[in-house]
Amino acid sequence: MKVVGFSPLDRPPIFTPLEALAVCKLMMKNDPATCPHGKGVHRGCGHFTACNYGFGALGFNSAADAWRGAPEKYKHHGLDKMVQAPAGALVLWTGGSAPDHAGHVGIADGKGNIFGTDLPDTNHFGRFPIDQVTDPFPLDVHAGWTPPYFAAAPSDNRHPPKLPNTHEDTAHERITKRLIQDAHDAIAAAKRGLTHDPSPELEAAYHRAITEARQQIARIKFLLGD
């Protein structure tokens, strides 16, 4: 099974794709009414997708906005590419019902299926063929897939699921990862601020915050020898 890469992303996901897939499988098995943050399954596709990658929110208002907001270099357009998406990739639709036309998003399993909300039935989290999503959602439009891009999403401090034969972080590794994640959160918050048409002074402050946070990440990685 081919797993999606994420090393080129400016912000790596908190959970790896394999960890996110493990969360998806556990969620499908337990079929909860809400996510760990209390968000309901129905119409919660964006939140659940981000939640399964360790974030507290998608960072966009909707799945359709997430597709439009992703850099073009990360986009793989069309249904054919979506069906072939590697495991852990985000598969996205635009369109959808009025008034918000929010689209849909979920996580590819690498076998032509999506892990997501309201599939196969409303109010359930399940696995469903990607090429059949427009059967229950006829107003959705196939967009494509991206790597796990969550540039403006806030982390929620959850630990990833334990996978077989995975390394257990030392206290030092946990601290440095937390420092790096805090810097990424600062960048995400500043990017969200820039989307709200700030004053020139605030815009300059947001850009300074982004630069300083990136410098902090670089310093920590240098000390770690990365």
C-alpha positions as CSV (number, residue, x, y, z in Angstrom):
1,M,0.0,0.0,0.0
2,K,1.4,3.4,-1.0
3,V,1.2,5.9,1.8
4,V,1.0,9.7,1.1
5,G,4.2,11.7,1.7
6,F,4.2,14.9,3.8
7,S,7.9,15.9,4.0
8,P,7.5,18.8,1.5
9,L,4.7,20.4,3.6
10,D,5.6,23.6,5.4
11,R,3.7,22.2,8.4
12,P,3.8,18.5,9.0
13,P,0.7,16.9,10.3
14,I,0.7,16.1,14.0
15,F,-0.2,12.5,13.4
16,T,1.5,10.6,10.6
17,P,-0.6,9.2,7.8
18,L,-0.4,5.7,9.3
19,E,-1.4,7.1,12.7
20,A,-4.3,9.0,11.1
21,L,-5.5,5.8,9.4
22,A,-5.4,4.0,12.7
23,V,-7.6,6.6,14.2
24,C,-10.0,6.3,11.2
25,K,-10.3,2.5,11.6
26,L,-10.8,2.8,15.4
27,M,-13.5,5.5,14.8
28,M,-15.2,3.4,12.2
29,K,-15.2,0.5,14.6
30,N,-16.6,2.5,17.5
31,D,-19.0,4.6,15.3
32,P,-19.1,7.5,17.8
33,A,-21.7,10.2,17.8
34,T,-19.0,12.9,18.3
35,C,-15.3,13.4,17.9
36,P,-13.0,13.9,20.9
37,H,-13.8,17.6,20.8
38,G,-17.6,17.0,20.9
39,K,-18.2,17.8,17.3
40,G,-21.1,15.9,15.8
41,V,-20.7,13.5,12.9
42,H,-23.3,15.0,10.7
43,R,-21.8,17.7,8.4
44,G,-18.6,17.4,10.3
45,C,-16.4,16.1,7.5
46,G,-13.8,18.9,7.7
47,H,-13.5,18.8,11.5
48,F,-13.3,15.0,11.6
49,T,-10.6,14.9,8.9
50,A,-8.5,17.3,10.8
51,C,-9.2,15.7,14.1
52,N,-8.1,12.3,12.8
53,Y,-4.7,14.0,12.0
54,G,-4.4,15.4,15.5
55,F,-5.8,18.9,14.9
56,G,-8.6,20.8,16.7
57,A,-10.1,22.2,13.5
58,L,-9.6,22.1,9.7
59,G,-8.3,25.6,9.5
60,F,-10.7,26.5,6.7
61,N,-14.4,27.2,6.8
62,S,-15.3,24.2,4.7
63,A,-14.0,21.3,2.6
64,A,-14.5,23.3,-0.5
65,D,-12.5,26.2,0.9
66,A,-9.7,23.7,1.9
67,W,-9.4,22.7,-1.7
68,R,-9.4,26.2,-3.0
69,G,-6.9,27.3,-0.3
70,A,-4.4,24.5,-0.9
71,P,-1.4,25.5,-3.0
72,E,-1.6,24.3,-6.5
73,K,1.6,22.3,-6.2
74,Y,-0.2,20.0,-3.8
75,K,-3.3,19.4,-5.9
76,H,-4.0,16.3,-7.9
77,H,-7.1,17.1,-9.9
78,G,-10.1,14.9,-10.9
79,L,-11.9,11.7,-10.0
80,D,-9.3,9.4,-11.6
81,K,-6.6,10.8,-9.4
82,M,-8.9,10.6,-6.3
83,V,-9.6,6.9,-6.8
84,Q,-5.8,6.3,-7.0
85,A,-4.9,8.6,-4.0
86,P,-2.3,7.1,-1.7
87,A,-3.3,6.1,1.9
88,G,-3.6,9.1,4.2
89,A,-4.3,11.6,1.4
90,L,-7.1,14.1,1.7
91,V,-9.8,13.6,-0.9
92,L,-12.0,16.6,-1.5
93,W,-15.2,17.7,-3.3
94,T,-16.5,21.2,-3.9
95,G,-20.1,22.1,-4.6
96,G,-22.8,20.7,-2.3
97,S,-26.1,21.9,-1.1
98,A,-27.1,25.5,-0.5
99,P,-26.5,27.9,1.2
100,D,-22.9,27.1,2.0
101,H,-21.8,24.7,-0.8
102,A,-19.3,23.3,1.6
103,G,-18.3,20.3,-0.4
104,H,-16.9,17.2,1.3
105,V,-13.5,15.8,2.5
106,G,-12.2,12.6,4.0
107,I,-9.1,10.5,4.2
108,A,-8.2,8.0,1.4
109,D,-7.5,4.4,2.5
110,G,-5.2,3.8,-0.5
111,K,-7.6,1.3,-2.0
112,G,-10.1,3.6,-3.7
113,N,-12.1,4.3,-0.6
114,I,-12.7,7.3,1.7
115,F,-12.8,7.3,5.5
116,G,-15.3,10.0,6.4
117,T,-18.5,11.3,8.0
118,D,-22.1,10.7,6.8
119,L,-20.9,7.7,4.8
120,P,-22.3,5.1,4.1
121,D,-25.2,6.7,6.1
122,T,-25.9,10.0,7.7
123,N,-24.6,10.4,11.3
124,H,-22.1,7.6,10.9
125,F,-18.3,7.6,10.3
126,G,-17.4,4.9,7.8
127,R,-15.5,3.8,4.7
128,F,-17.1,4.3,1.3
129,P,-15.9,4.0,-2.4
130,I,-14.6,7.4,-3.6
131,D,-16.2,7.1,-7.0
132,Q,-19.7,6.6,-5.4
133,V,-19.7,9.6,-3.0
134,T,-21.7,11.6,-5.4
135,D,-24.5,9.0,-5.2
136,P,-25.6,10.1,-1.7
137,F,-24.2,13.7,-2.3
138,P,-25.3,14.4,-5.9
139,L,-24.5,18.1,-5.7
140,D,-20.9,17.6,-4.8
141,V,-18.3,18.0,-7.5
142,H,-15.1,15.8,-7.6
143,A,-12.1,18.1,-6.9
144,G,-9.1,16.0,-6.3
145,W,-6.6,15.0,-3.5
146,T,-3.9,16.7,-1.6
147,P,-1.3,15.6,1.0
148,P,-2.4,16.3,4.6
149,Y,-2.3,20.1,4.3
150,F,-3.4,21.8,7.5
151,A,-1.3,25.0,7.4
152,A,-3.8,27.1,9.5
153,A,-5.2,24.4,11.8
154,P,-4.7,24.5,15.6
155,S,-3.2,21.5,17.3
156,D,-5.1,20.0,20.3
157,N,-2.2,18.4,22.3
158,R,-3.5,14.8,21.8
159,H,-1.0,12.0,21.7
160,P,-1.0,9.9,18.5
161,P,-2.2,6.3,18.7
162,K,0.4,3.7,19.5
163,L,1.3,1.6,16.5
164,P,3.1,-1.8,16.6
165,N,6.9,-1.5,16.6
166,T,6.9,2.3,16.9
167,H,9.5,4.3,18.8
168,E,8.4,5.6,22.2
169,D,9.5,9.3,22.5
170,T,11.8,10.3,25.4
171,A,10.9,13.2,27.6
172,H,13.4,15.4,25.7
173,E,11.9,14.4,22.4
174,R,8.4,15.2,23.6
175,I,9.5,18.6,24.8
176,T,11.2,19.6,21.6
177,K,8.3,18.3,19.5
178,R,5.9,20.4,21.7
179,L,8.1,23.5,21.1
180,I,8.1,22.9,17.4
181,Q,4.3,22.4,17.4
182,D,3.8,25.6,19.4
183,A,5.8,27.5,16.8
184,H,3.7,25.9,14.0
185,D,0.5,26.9,15.9
186,A,1.8,30.5,16.0
187,I,2.3,30.5,12.3
188,A,-1.2,29.0,11.7
189,A,-2.8,31.6,14.0
190,A,-1.0,34.4,12.1
191,K,-2.1,33.0,8.7
192,R,-5.7,32.9,9.9
193,G,-5.3,36.6,11.0
194,L,-4.0,37.5,7.6
195,T,-7.2,36.2,6.0
196,H,-9.4,38.8,7.8
197,D,-8.1,41.9,6.0
198,P,-6.1,43.3,8.9
199,S,-4.8,46.9,9.2
200,P,-1.3,47.5,7.9
201,E,0.0,47.5,11.5
202,L,-1.6,44.1,12.2
203,E,-0.5,42.7,8.9
204,A,3.1,43.6,9.7
205,A,2.8,42.1,13.1
206,Y,1.4,38.8,11.7
207,H,4.2,38.6,9.2
208,R,6.8,39.2,12.0
209,A,5.1,36.5,14.1
210,I,5.4,34.0,11.1
211,T,9.1,34.9,10.6
212,E,10.0,34.6,14.3
213,A,8.2,31.3,14.6
214,R,9.9,29.9,11.6
215,Q,13.3,31.0,13.0
216,Q,12.4,29.3,16.2
217,I,11.7,26.0,14.4
218,A,15.0,26.3,12.5
219,R,16.9,26.9,15.7
220,I,15.4,23.9,17.4
221,K,16.0,21.7,14.4
222,F,19.6,22.9,14.3
223,L,20.2,22.0,17.9
224,L,18.7,18.6,17.3
225,G,21.0,18.1,14.3
226,D,18.1,17.8,11.8
